[in-house]
Amino acid sequence: MTPRSNSLVPVRAEEFGVTLALAYATPDNITGKPIYKRPLCFLHAEAAPLLQRAVELAEWTGFKLKIFDAFRP
């Protein structure tokens, strides 16, 4: 089954092999307090395999991807 273009998948650090640094869910941002309550990260379903490929390429060169901000419903 092909994912719908508007469906979202959660990006979890351990599943995708990335580091999440969602500052706006912590007091470590320009306001000094969390702007949103839950540190959730979402990606369009069609983009998820592309992120996984980017993670593989980064890993191959000795790097790891870090996500600073993301879509939040």
Secondary structure, 3 states (H helix, E strand, C coil): CCCCCCCEEECCHHHHCCEECCHHHCCCCCCCCCCCCCCCCEEEHHHHHHHHHHHHHHHHCCCCCEECCCECC
